[in-house]
């Protein structure tokens, strides 16, 4: 298959939906000679922060000279960003070759009478094949949803399991309580493995501690109260974590200091396992980290445009916290869009009171939410809300109104459109 045929094939596989469980991915990877068993993997699960923590750690590892692979989801700015090698996206030809190999195995499975693998299973297997062919030193493998029954959890061992911030999400699949969701996320913990988690609430920590005890795993916790001397200037955050003074990062949002601290602690664990990561590697790696769509400034001139993937209540709280810290005296305009299966009324409650104006946009697909319905959810918290017909119209209005700061947030799915519209305005 060429790249176009590959995309069409994966699009057609969307009909098989989301099916948690490992039976199908096990059959698929076994047909491919189990490429995942040849890899050294850092497995990352959690509700928020998986991508940012992974981006920080991957940048540090590359700075230390390691060949890295990275598997993330969903893609935000580029279809090919889901699979990365040494900081670059997989190429169209590489992607087509990996998926073609997986398609052959999937066809054999179906001919034997088994169900067709899902899109995520196909993509996960393709990532394993690509990484195995490129002799990566370390793979940062991000769970798609949950952990225990996620296709990425086919791996039998890992160098390190990282669990970022956990909150309620995907309750249809993961459970209705924070403890149930924590148990699903904690499902990536391996027998006798090393585990690192961000400091969580007592219920989550209790669940993770119990799992580690049952599996003889070693649990380390990144204590966020050890973060100090925080400052924000322009597009740089500076902070101290433990003995690392004046660390600099360019991913904005105070919560990113926590994800960076998590990456620092991960390096300590990896060093104890025989990897060599110096303080200079950590400093330079953190400073050079880029992760699109996470409180990212895409236009600095007036109006400043920021895009952020705050798509659940926990992330909305952190977005509001960041705005209150970094933009205390500034006037905020929101462009907001989210899916109908998210707690969008609660998201609006935490964020929109702070805005001078809120433009709501519709999101696409089966999970899409109409701009008008989202606007109705915003009205109890901010009467200055207006549904608009498109992202382009929202951006145009912000430019016409000469806004101070525009923050587009909610579903990751529309952030690329925001970027494209803003970049188009820059070119005019």
C-alpha positions as CSV (number, residue, x, y, z in Angstrom):
1,X,0.0,0.0,0.0
2,X,1.1,3.6,-0.6
3,X,0.3,6.3,2.0
4,X,-3.1,7.2,0.6
5,X,-4.1,3.6,0.5
6,X,-2.9,3.1,4.1
7,X,-5.0,6.0,5.4
8,X,-8.0,4.6,3.5
9,X,-7.4,1.2,5.0
10,X,-7.2,2.5,8.6
11,X,-10.3,4.7,8.0
12,X,-12.3,1.7,6.9
13,X,-11.2,-0.2,10.0
14,X,-12.9,2.5,12.2
15,X,-16.1,0.4,11.7
16,X,-14.7,-2.1,14.2
17,X,-15.0,0.5,17.0
18,X,-13.3,0.4,20.4
19,X,-13.0,-3.0,21.9
20,X,-10.9,-3.1,25.2
21,X,-9.0,-6.3,25.8
22,X,-5.8,-7.9,24.7
23,X,-6.8,-11.0,22.9
24,X,-6.9,-9.4,19.4
25,X,-3.7,-7.5,19.8
26,X,-2.0,-10.6,21.1
27,X,-3.0,-12.6,18.0
28,X,-1.9,-9.7,15.7
29,X,1.5,-9.2,17.3
30,X,2.1,-13.0,17.4
31,X,1.6,-13.1,13.7
32,X,4.3,-10.4,13.4
33,X,6.7,-12.4,15.6
34,X,6.0,-10.3,18.7
35,X,8.1,-7.2,17.9
36,X,7.1,-5.6,21.2
37,X,9.2,-8.2,23.1
38,X,12.4,-6.9,21.5
39,X,11.9,-3.3,22.8
40,X,12.9,-1.4,26.0
41,X,9.8,0.4,26.9
42,X,8.7,3.2,29.2
43,X,4.9,2.8,29.5
44,X,2.9,5.9,30.3
45,X,-0.8,6.0,31.4
46,X,-2.9,8.6,33.1
47,X,-5.7,11.1,32.4
48,X,-3.8,14.3,31.9
49,X,-0.2,14.9,31.2
50,X,0.8,11.7,29.4
51,X,1.9,13.5,26.3
52,X,3.7,16.4,28.1
53,X,5.6,14.1,30.5
54,X,6.5,11.9,27.6
55,X,7.7,14.8,25.6
56,X,9.9,16.1,28.4
57,X,11.4,12.6,29.0
58,X,11.9,11.9,25.3
59,X,13.8,15.2,24.8
60,X,16.0,14.5,27.8
61,X,16.8,11.0,26.5
62,X,17.7,12.2,23.0
63,X,20.0,14.9,24.6
64,X,21.7,12.0,26.4
65,X,22.4,10.3,23.1
66,X,19.7,7.6,23.1
67,X,17.8,6.6,20.0
68,X,14.1,7.1,21.0
69,X,10.8,5.9,19.7
70,X,7.5,7.5,20.8
71,X,3.9,6.4,20.3
72,X,1.2,8.9,21.2
73,X,-2.5,9.4,20.6
74,X,-4.5,11.1,19.3
75,X,-2.7,13.0,16.6
76,X,-3.3,16.7,16.9
77,X,-1.3,18.7,14.3
78,X,-0.1,16.0,12.0
79,X,-1.5,12.6,11.1
80,X,2.0,11.1,11.3
81,X,2.9,12.4,14.8
82,X,1.5,9.3,16.4
83,X,4.7,7.4,15.7
84,X,8.0,9.3,16.2
85,X,11.6,8.3,15.9
86,X,14.4,10.4,17.5
87,X,12.2,13.5,17.6
88,X,10.8,13.3,14.1
89,X,7.5,12.0,12.8
90,X,7.4,8.7,10.9
91,X,7.5,9.4,7.1
92,X,4.6,8.6,4.8
93,X,6.6,5.7,3.2
94,X,7.7,4.3,6.6
95,X,4.1,4.5,7.8
96,X,2.8,2.7,4.7
97,X,5.4,0.0,5.0
98,X,4.7,-0.7,8.7
99,X,0.9,-0.7,8.2
100,X,1.2,-2.9,5.1
101,X,3.0,-5.5,7.2
102,X,0.3,-5.3,9.8
103,X,-2.5,-5.5,7.3
104,X,-1.1,-8.8,6.0
105,X,-1.2,-10.3,9.5
106,X,-4.7,-8.9,10.1
107,X,-6.0,-10.5,6.9
108,X,-4.6,-13.8,8.0
109,X,-6.3,-13.5,11.4
110,X,-9.7,-12.7,9.8
111,X,-9.2,-15.7,7.4
112,X,-8.9,-17.9,10.5
113,X,-12.3,-16.8,11.7
114,X,-11.2,-14.2,14.3
115,X,-12.5,-10.6,14.5
116,X,-10.7,-7.9,12.6
117,X,-8.4,-5.8,14.8
118,X,-9.5,-2.3,15.7
119,X,-7.7,0.8,14.3
120,X,-5.8,1.4,17.5
121,X,-4.7,-2.2,17.5
122,X,-3.5,-1.9,13.9
123,X,-1.6,1.3,14.7
124,X,-0.1,0.0,17.9
125,X,1.2,-3.1,16.1
126,X,2.6,-0.9,13.3
127,X,4.4,1.2,15.8
128,X,6.0,-1.9,17.4
129,X,7.2,-3.1,14.0
130,X,8.6,0.3,13.1
131,X,10.5,0.6,16.4
132,X,11.9,-2.9,16.2
133,X,13.2,-2.3,12.7
134,X,14.9,0.9,13.8
135,X,16.8,-0.5,16.8
136,X,15.5,2.1,19.2
137,X,17.2,2.3,22.6
138,X,14.1,3.3,24.5
139,X,10.4,3.5,23.5
140,X,8.0,5.9,25.2
141,X,4.7,4.1,24.8
142,X,1.6,6.1,25.7
143,X,-1.6,4.1,26.6
144,X,-4.5,5.1,24.5
145,X,-7.3,4.7,27.0
146,X,-7.1,3.2,30.5
147,X,-4.2,0.8,30.8
148,X,-5.1,-2.7,31.9
149,X,-7.1,-3.5,28.8
150,X,-5.4,-1.1,26.5
151,X,-3.7,-2.5,23.4
152,X,-0.3,-1.1,24.5
153,X,-0.5,-3.3,27.6
154,X,0.4,-6.3,25.5
155,X,4.0,-5.7,26.6
156,X,5.2,-8.3,29.2
157,X,7.7,-6.0,30.8
158,X,8.9,-2.4,30.9
159,X,11.9,-0.4,32.1
160,X,9.5,1.9,33.9
161,X,5.7,2.4,34.3
162,X,4.8,6.1,34.6
163,X,1.3,7.1,35.8
164,X,0.4,10.8,35.4
165,X,-2.5,12.7,37.0
166,X,-5.7,10.6,37.2
167,X,-9.2,11.9,37.2
168,X,-12.6,10.8,35.9
169,X,-12.7,10.0,32.2
170,X,-14.1,7.5,29.7
171,X,-16.4,6.2,32.5
172,X,-18.3,4.0,29.9
173,X,-15.2,1.9,29.6
174,X,-13.1,2.5,32.7
175,X,-15.5,2.8,35.6
176,X,-17.6,5.3,37.4
177,X,-15.3,6.1,40.4
178,X,-11.8,7.4,40.7
179,X,-10.7,4.2,42.4
180,X,-12.0,2.1,39.4
181,X,-10.2,4.3,36.9
182,X,-7.0,4.3,39.0
183,X,-7.2,0.5,38.9
184,X,-7.5,0.5,35.2
185,X,-4.6,2.9,34.8
186,X,-2.5,0.9,37.3
187,X,-3.1,-2.1,35.1
188,X,0.2,-1.2,33.3
189,X,2.2,-2.0,36.4
190,X,4.3,-5.1,35.8
191,X,5.4,-7.9,38.2
192,X,8.6,-6.7,39.9
193,X,8.6,-3.6,37.9
194,X,9.5,0.1,38.6
195,X,6.7,2.5,38.9
196,X,6.6,6.3,39.1
197,X,3.5,8.4,39.7
198,X,2.7,12.0,40.2
199,X,1.5,12.8,43.7
200,X,-2.2,12.0,43.6
201,X,-5.2,12.2,45.9
202,X,-5.3,9.6,48.7
203,X,-7.8,7.3,46.9
204,X,-5.7,7.1,43.8
205,X,-2.4,6.6,45.7
206,X,-4.0,3.9,47.8
207,X,-5.1,1.9,44.7
208,X,-1.7,2.3,43.1
209,X,0.1,1.3,46.3
210,X,-2.0,-1.8,46.6
211,X,-1.3,-2.9,43.0
212,X,2.5,-2.4,43.5
213,X,2.4,-4.4,46.7
214,X,0.5,-7.3,45.1
215,X,2.9,-7.3,42.1
216,X,6.1,-6.7,44.0
217,X,6.7,-3.5,42.1
218,X,8.8,-0.6,43.4
219,X,6.7,2.6,43.7
220,X,8.2,6.1,43.6
221,X,6.1,9.3,43.9
222,X,7.0,12.8,42.4
223,X,6.1,15.1,45.3
224,X,4.9,18.3,43.8
225,X,5.5,20.3,47.0
226,X,9.2,19.9,46.2
227,X,8.7,22.3,43.3
228,X,9.7,25.9,44.4
229,X,10.9,29.3,43.2
230,X,8.4,29.3,40.3
231,X,8.4,32.2,37.9
232,X,6.9,33.0,34.6
233,X,8.2,35.5,32.0
234,X,6.9,35.7,28.5
235,X,7.1,32.2,27.1
236,X,9.4,30.7,29.7
237,X,8.8,29.1,33.1
238,X,11.5,28.7,35.6
239,X,11.4,26.6,38.8
240,X,13.5,24.6,41.2
241,X,12.8,20.9,41.8
242,X,14.7,19.3,44.7
243,X,18.4,19.9,44.0
244,X,17.8,21.1,40.4
245,X,17.8,24.9,40.6
246,X,16.5,27.2,37.9
247,X,15.1,24.6,35.5
248,X,13.7,26.2,32.4
249,X,10.8,24.9,30.3
250,X,8.9,26.5,27.4
251,X,5.7,24.4,27.8
252,X,3.5,26.9,29.5
253,X,1.0,26.3,32.3
254,X,2.2,25.9,35.9
255,X,1.0,22.2,35.8
256,X,3.8,21.6,33.3
257,X,6.4,22.0,36.1
258,X,4.8,18.9,37.6
259,X,5.2,16.9,34.4
260,X,8.8,18.2,34.1
261,X,9.5,17.1,37.7
262,X,8.0,13.7,36.8
263,X,10.5,13.4,33.9
264,X,13.4,14.4,36.3
265,X,12.4,11.6,38.7
266,X,12.1,9.2,35.8
267,X,15.7,9.9,34.9
268,X,16.9,9.1,38.4
269,X,15.2,5.7,38.2
270,X,16.7,5.0,34.7
271,X,20.1,6.0,36.0
272,X,19.8,3.4,38.7
273,X,19.1,0.9,36.0
274,X,22.3,1.6,34.2
275,X,21.3,4.4,31.8
276,X,23.5,7.5,31.8
277,X,21.6,10.8,32.0
278,X,23.5,13.8,33.3
279,X,22.2,17.0,34.9
280,X,23.1,18.9,31.7
281,X,21.0,16.4,29.7
282,X,18.1,17.1,32.0
283,X,18.4,20.8,31.8
284,X,18.9,21.0,28.1
285,X,16.3,18.4,27.4
286,X,13.7,20.2,29.4
287,X,14.5,23.5,27.8
288,X,14.3,22.1,24.3
289,X,11.0,20.3,24.8
290,X,8.2,21.1,22.3
291,X,4.7,19.6,22.5
292,X,2.1,21.2,20.3
293,X,-1.4,22.1,21.5
294,X,-0.6,22.3,25.2
295,X,-1.0,25.9,26.3
296,X,1.0,26.7,23.2
297,X,1.5,30.3,22.1
298,X,0.9,30.3,18.3
299,X,0.8,34.1,17.9
300,X,2.7,36.5,20.2
301,X,1.6,39.8,18.6
302,X,-1.7,41.4,19.5
303,X,-4.0,39.5,19.9
304,X,-1.9,36.8,21.4
305,X,-3.3,33.3,20.5
306,X,-2.9,30.3,22.7
307,X,-4.2,26.8,22.0
308,X,-4.7,24.2,24.8
309,X,-6.2,20.7,24.9
310,X,-8.1,21.2,28.1
311,X,-10.8,18.6,27.3
312,X,-11.9,17.4,30.7
313,X,-12.7,18.9,34.1
314,X,-9.3,18.3,35.7
315,X,-7.5,20.0,32.7
316,X,-10.0,22.9,32.8
317,X,-9.1,23.5,36.4
318,X,-5.4,23.6,35.5
319,X,-6.1,25.9,32.6
320,X,-8.0,28.4,34.8
321,X,-5.1,28.2,37.4
322,X,-2.6,29.0,34.7
323,X,-4.6,32.0,33.4
324,X,-5.0,33.4,37.0
325,X,-1.2,33.1,37.6
326,X,0.2,34.2,34.2
327,X,-2.4,36.6,33.0
328,X,-3.8,38.2,36.1
329,X,-4.4,41.7,34.6
330,X,-5.1,40.6,31.0
331,X,-8.4,40.4,29.1
332,X,-9.3,36.9,28.0
333,X,-11.4,35.7,25.0
334,X,-12.1,32.0,24.6
335,X,-12.8,29.9,21.6
336,X,-14.3,26.8,23.0
337,X,-15.2,23.4,21.5
338,X,-15.7,20.0,23.1
339,X,-17.3,16.6,22.6
340,X,-20.8,15.8,23.8
341,X,-19.5,12.9,26.0
342,X,-17.3,15.3,28.0
343,X,-18.6,17.1,31.1
344,X,-18.8,20.4,29.2
345,X,-21.0,22.2,31.6
346,X,-18.5,21.6,34.4
347,X,-15.6,22.6,32.1
348,X,-17.5,25.8,31.4
349,X,-18.1,26.4,35.1
350,X,-14.4,26.3,35.9
351,X,-13.2,28.4,32.9
352,X,-15.6,30.8,31.4
353,X,-16.3,33.2,34.3
354,X,-12.8,34.6,33.7
355,X,-13.5,35.5,30.1
356,X,-14.6,38.8,28.6
357,X,-16.1,36.9,25.7
358,X,-16.6,33.2,24.7
359,X,-17.1,32.0,21.2
360,X,-18.3,28.4,20.9
361,X,-17.6,26.2,17.9
362,X,-19.1,22.8,16.8
363,X,-16.9,19.7,16.9
364,X,-17.2,17.0,14.3
365,X,-18.0,13.3,14.1
366,X,-20.3,11.1,16.1
367,X,-19.1,12.6,19.4
368,X,-19.4,16.2,18.1
369,X,-21.3,18.9,20.1
370,X,-23.1,21.8,18.5
371,X,-21.9,25.3,19.2
372,X,-25.4,26.3,20.2
373,X,-25.7,23.6,22.8
374,X,-22.3,24.4,24.2
375,X,-23.2,28.1,24.3
376,X,-26.3,27.3,26.4
377,X,-24.1,25.4,28.9
378,X,-21.8,28.5,29.1
379,X,-24.6,31.0,29.7
380,X,-25.1,30.3,33.4
381,X,-21.4,31.3,34.0
382,X,-20.9,34.0,31.4
383,X,-23.6,35.7,29.4
384,X,-21.1,37.1,26.9
385,X,-21.2,33.9,24.8
386,X,-21.8,33.5,21.1
387,X,-22.0,30.4,19.0
388,X,-20.3,30.8,15.6
389,X,-20.5,28.8,12.4
390,X,-16.9,27.8,12.1
391,X,-13.4,28.0,13.6
392,X,-12.5,30.5,10.9
393,X,-15.3,32.8,11.9
394,X,-14.2,32.7,15.6
395,X,-10.6,33.5,14.7
396,X,-11.8,36.3,12.4
397,X,-14.0,37.9,15.1
398,X,-11.1,37.8,17.6
399,X,-8.9,39.6,15.1
400,X,-11.6,42.1,14.2
401,X,-12.4,42.9,17.9
402,X,-8.7,43.5,18.6
403,X,-8.8,41.1,21.6
404,X,-6.0,41.0,24.1
405,X,-5.4,37.3,24.6
406,X,-7.3,34.5,22.8
407,X,-7.3,31.0,24.3
408,X,-8.7,28.2,22.1
409,X,-9.4,25.1,24.2
410,X,-11.4,21.9,24.6
411,X,-11.2,19.1,22.1
412,X,-7.7,18.5,20.6
413,X,-9.5,17.8,17.3
414,X,-10.0,21.5,16.4
415,X,-6.7,22.9,17.5
416,X,-5.1,22.4,14.1
417,X,-7.8,24.4,12.5
418,X,-7.2,27.2,14.9
419,X,-3.5,27.1,14.1
420,X,-4.1,27.1,10.3
421,X,-6.6,30.0,10.6
422,X,-4.2,32.1,12.7
423,X,-1.3,31.3,10.4
424,X,-3.4,32.3,7.5
425,X,-4.1,35.6,9.1
426,X,-0.4,36.1,9.7
427,X,0.3,35.7,6.0
428,X,-2.2,38.3,4.9
